[in-house]
Amino acid sequence: MRLAAELTRTVINPQIRPFQDSDVLKVCSWVTNRAELKMVSGDEAECLTPEILRSWLVKASISLVVIDEGTKEPIGFCTLSKCEVPGLPPDYIEMCHVLVDPRHKYVFIVSRLLNYGTSWARGLGYRFGCARVLPYNRWALLLARYEKAEELTDKESWALAGFRWFRLDLLRR
């Protein structure tokens, strides 16, 4: 019962904040093997390292963290970036490197990141948010459908091959 109460509190009252240097080791601890890293990055390593994470941060326009209200510990992470995709139109920003603490995977943390990320992107003046998803990432594909994201796969010249691409109109959210 205590666990259910903690999870409910986290879902109802998530706190979002910009990434801090003190978050590095915690976020890296969520990606412990090559297969998990491949789900969120093209980087070659056995797990997420602080060096890889810092390379994402350098490319990001903003990096967001969802924290657990009770512990104040990070439980979700993502970046919003303009420079991960060559040729991305000026009014687009990409939501990248979405990670969730494995203990909180089914508590709508990614939905929270998406909602806050689109709000930040709109505030930065972008019209569209986009995301690339590996074709076998079932959870991300379900989220795209749930969020009613428009699929752009094979419709835009800048959309890198090998992914399914989705976009959200930030002015309609």
BELNORVEN-V438804 format. One record per residue. N is the residue number from 1. RES is the residue in one letter. PSI is psi as a letter, one per 30 degrees, with the letter a starting at -180 (NA if undefined). OMEGA is omega in degrees with one decimal (NA if undefined). D_LAST is the distance of its C-alpha to the last C-alpha in Angstrom with 1 decimal. Layout:
n=N res=RES psi=PSI omega=OMEGA d_last=D_LAST
n=N res=RES psi=PSI omega=OMEGA d_last=D_LAST
//
This chain:
n=1 res=M psi=e omega=180.0 d_last=34.8
n=2 res=R psi=e omega=179.1 d_last=34.3
n=3 res=L psi=e omega=179.3 d_last=32.0
n=4 res=A psi=e omega=179.4 d_last=29.8
n=5 res=A psi=e omega=178.6 d_last=29.6
n=6 res=E psi=e omega=179.7 d_last=28.7
n=7 res=L psi=e omega=179.4 d_last=25.9
n=8 res=T psi=e omega=179.7 d_last=24.5
n=9 res=R psi=e omega=-179.0 d_last=24.6
n=10 res=T psi=e omega=-178.8 d_last=22.8
n=11 res=V psi=e omega=-176.0 d_last=19.9
n=12 res=I psi=e omega=-174.1 d_last=19.7
n=13 res=N psi=h omega=179.4 d_last=20.2
n=14 res=P psi=l omega=174.3 d_last=19.2
n=15 res=Q psi=k omega=179.7 d_last=19.8
n=16 res=I psi=k omega=176.6 d_last=18.3
n=17 res=R psi=l omega=173.5 d_last=20.4
n=18 res=P psi=l omega=178.0 d_last=21.4
n=19 res=F psi=k omega=176.4 d_last=23.9
n=20 res=Q psi=l omega=179.2 d_last=27.5
n=21 res=D psi=e omega=-178.9 d_last=30.7
n=22 res=S psi=f omega=-179.5 d_last=31.8
n=23 res=D psi=f omega=-170.2 d_last=29.1
n=24 res=V psi=e omega=-174.6 d_last=30.6
n=25 res=L psi=e omega=179.2 d_last=33.1
n=26 res=K psi=e omega=-178.9 d_last=30.9
n=27 res=V psi=e omega=178.7 d_last=28.1
n=28 res=C psi=e omega=-177.7 d_last=30.9
n=29 res=S psi=f omega=-178.7 d_last=32.4
n=30 res=W psi=f omega=-176.2 d_last=29.6
n=31 res=V psi=j omega=-168.3 d_last=30.5
n=32 res=T psi=g omega=177.4 d_last=34.1
n=33 res=N psi=l omega=-176.1 d_last=35.0
n=34 res=R psi=e omega=-178.3 d_last=34.5
n=35 res=A psi=e omega=178.3 d_last=32.6
n=36 res=E psi=e omega=179.2 d_last=29.9
n=37 res=L psi=e omega=179.7 d_last=29.8
n=38 res=K psi=f omega=179.3 d_last=29.5
n=39 res=M psi=f omega=-175.0 d_last=26.3
n=40 res=V psi=f omega=-174.3 d_last=24.5
n=41 res=S psi=l omega=173.3 d_last=26.8
n=42 res=G psi=g omega=180.0 d_last=29.6
n=43 res=D psi=k omega=179.5 d_last=31.8
n=44 res=E psi=j omega=176.5 d_last=35.2
n=45 res=A psi=l omega=179.1 d_last=36.4
n=46 res=E psi=f omega=179.3 d_last=37.4
n=47 res=C psi=l omega=176.2 d_last=34.6
n=48 res=L psi=k omega=-180.0 d_last=32.0
n=49 res=T psi=l omega=175.3 d_last=34.2
n=50 res=P psi=e omega=179.8 d_last=33.6
n=51 res=E psi=e omega=178.1 d_last=34.4
n=52 res=I psi=e omega=179.7 d_last=31.7
n=53 res=L psi=e omega=179.7 d_last=29.1
n=54 res=R psi=e omega=177.2 d_last=30.2
n=55 res=S psi=e omega=175.7 d_last=30.0
n=56 res=W psi=e omega=-177.6 d_last=26.2
n=57 res=L psi=e omega=179.7 d_last=25.8
n=58 res=V psi=e omega=-178.3 d_last=27.7
n=59 res=K psi=f omega=-172.3 d_last=25.3
n=60 res=A psi=k omega=169.0 d_last=22.1
n=61 res=S psi=e omega=176.1 d_last=20.3
n=62 res=I psi=k omega=175.3 d_last=19.3
n=63 res=S psi=k omega=-175.2 d_last=20.3
n=64 res=L psi=k omega=177.7 d_last=18.8
n=65 res=V psi=k omega=168.9 d_last=20.7
n=66 res=V psi=k omega=178.5 d_last=20.0
n=67 res=I psi=k omega=174.1 d_last=23.2
n=68 res=D psi=k omega=-176.7 d_last=24.9
n=69 res=E psi=e omega=-176.8 d_last=25.4
n=70 res=G psi=e omega=-174.5 d_last=29.0
n=71 res=T psi=f omega=-174.7 d_last=30.3
n=72 res=K psi=g omega=178.7 d_last=28.1
n=73 res=E psi=k omega=175.0 d_last=28.3
n=74 res=P psi=k omega=174.5 d_last=25.5
n=75 res=I psi=f omega=177.0 d_last=24.1
n=76 res=G psi=l omega=-175.8 d_last=21.3
n=77 res=F psi=k omega=168.9 d_last=20.8
n=78 res=C psi=l omega=173.0 d_last=18.8
n=79 res=T psi=l omega=169.0 d_last=19.0
n=80 res=L psi=k omega=-171.6 d_last=16.8
n=81 res=S psi=k omega=173.3 d_last=19.3
n=82 res=K psi=f omega=-170.4 d_last=20.2
n=83 res=C psi=g omega=176.0 d_last=23.7
n=84 res=E psi=f omega=-176.6 d_last=23.6
n=85 res=V psi=j omega=176.5 d_last=23.3
n=86 res=P psi=k omega=176.5 d_last=25.8
n=87 res=G psi=g omega=177.7 d_last=24.6
n=88 res=L psi=k omega=-177.6 d_last=20.8
n=89 res=P psi=l omega=-175.3 d_last=19.7
n=90 res=P psi=f omega=-177.6 d_last=19.3
n=91 res=D psi=g omega=178.6 d_last=15.6
n=92 res=Y psi=l omega=168.2 d_last=14.8
n=93 res=I psi=k omega=-177.5 d_last=15.0
n=94 res=E psi=k omega=170.9 d_last=16.0
n=95 res=M psi=k omega=-172.4 d_last=15.3
n=96 res=C psi=l omega=167.7 d_last=18.9
n=97 res=H psi=h omega=-179.8 d_last=21.5
n=98 res=V psi=k omega=-177.9 d_last=19.6
n=99 res=L psi=k omega=177.3 d_last=22.4
n=100 res=V psi=k omega=174.0 d_last=23.0
n=101 res=D psi=k omega=-176.9 d_last=26.2
n=102 res=P psi=f omega=179.0 d_last=27.9
n=103 res=R psi=f omega=-177.4 d_last=28.8
n=104 res=H psi=g omega=-173.6 d_last=25.1
n=105 res=K psi=e omega=-173.2 d_last=23.8
n=106 res=Y psi=h omega=-176.6 d_last=23.0
n=107 res=V psi=g omega=175.0 d_last=21.3
n=108 res=F psi=g omega=179.1 d_last=17.6
n=109 res=I psi=e omega=-179.5 d_last=17.9
n=110 res=V psi=e omega=176.2 d_last=16.1
n=111 res=S psi=e omega=177.6 d_last=13.0
n=112 res=R psi=e omega=177.8 d_last=13.3
n=113 res=L psi=e omega=179.0 d_last=13.9
n=114 res=L psi=e omega=-179.6 d_last=10.9
n=115 res=N psi=e omega=179.4 d_last=8.6
n=116 res=Y psi=e omega=178.2 d_last=11.0
n=117 res=G psi=e omega=178.5 d_last=11.5
n=118 res=T psi=e omega=176.9 d_last=8.1
n=119 res=S psi=e omega=176.8 d_last=8.5
n=120 res=W psi=e omega=-178.2 d_last=12.0
n=121 res=A psi=e omega=177.4 d_last=11.4
n=122 res=R psi=e omega=178.5 d_last=9.5
n=123 res=G psi=f omega=177.3 d_last=12.4
n=124 res=L psi=f omega=175.3 d_last=14.8
n=125 res=G psi=g omega=179.6 d_last=13.9
n=126 res=Y psi=k omega=-180.0 d_last=12.5
n=127 res=R psi=e omega=-176.2 d_last=10.6
n=128 res=F psi=k omega=169.6 d_last=10.3
n=129 res=G psi=k omega=179.1 d_last=10.7
n=130 res=C psi=l omega=178.6 d_last=13.4
n=131 res=A psi=k omega=174.1 d_last=15.7
n=132 res=R psi=k omega=-175.8 d_last=19.2
n=133 res=V psi=k omega=173.4 d_last=20.6
n=134 res=L psi=k omega=-175.2 d_last=24.2
n=135 res=P psi=f omega=-178.9 d_last=25.1
n=136 res=Y psi=g omega=178.6 d_last=26.8
n=137 res=N psi=i omega=-174.1 d_last=24.0
n=138 res=R psi=e omega=-177.2 d_last=23.5
n=139 res=W psi=e omega=178.9 d_last=21.2
n=140 res=A psi=e omega=177.9 d_last=18.7
n=141 res=L psi=e omega=176.0 d_last=18.9
n=142 res=L psi=e omega=178.2 d_last=18.3
n=143 res=L psi=e omega=178.9 d_last=15.2
n=144 res=A psi=e omega=178.4 d_last=13.8
n=145 res=R psi=e omega=-179.7 d_last=14.8
n=146 res=Y psi=e omega=-178.7 d_last=13.4
n=147 res=E psi=f omega=-179.8 d_last=9.8
n=148 res=K psi=h omega=177.2 d_last=10.5
n=149 res=A psi=k omega=178.3 d_last=10.7
n=150 res=E psi=k omega=178.5 d_last=12.9
n=151 res=E psi=k omega=-178.7 d_last=16.3
n=152 res=L psi=f omega=-175.9 d_last=18.0
n=153 res=T psi=k omega=179.7 d_last=21.3
n=154 res=D psi=g omega=179.6 d_last=24.2
n=155 res=K psi=f omega=-177.1 d_last=22.2
n=156 res=E psi=k omega=-177.8 d_last=22.0
n=157 res=S psi=f omega=-178.6 d_last=25.2
n=158 res=W psi=f omega=-177.1 d_last=23.7
n=159 res=A psi=j omega=-176.8 d_last=22.5
n=160 res=L psi=k omega=-179.2 d_last=25.3
n=161 res=A psi=l omega=176.8 d_last=27.3
n=162 res=G psi=f omega=-179.0 d_last=27.6
n=163 res=F psi=l omega=164.3 d_last=24.0
n=164 res=R psi=k omega=-175.6 d_last=21.3
n=165 res=W psi=k omega=-179.7 d_last=18.3
n=166 res=F psi=l omega=175.6 d_last=14.7
n=167 res=R psi=l omega=174.5 d_last=11.7
n=168 res=L psi=k omega=173.6 d_last=8.0
n=169 res=D psi=j omega=-174.0 d_last=6.9
n=170 res=L psi=f omega=179.4 d_last=5.4
n=171 res=L psi=f omega=-179.2 d_last=5.7
n=172 res=R psi=g omega=-178.3 d_last=3.8
n=173 res=R psi=NA omega=NA d_last=0.0
//
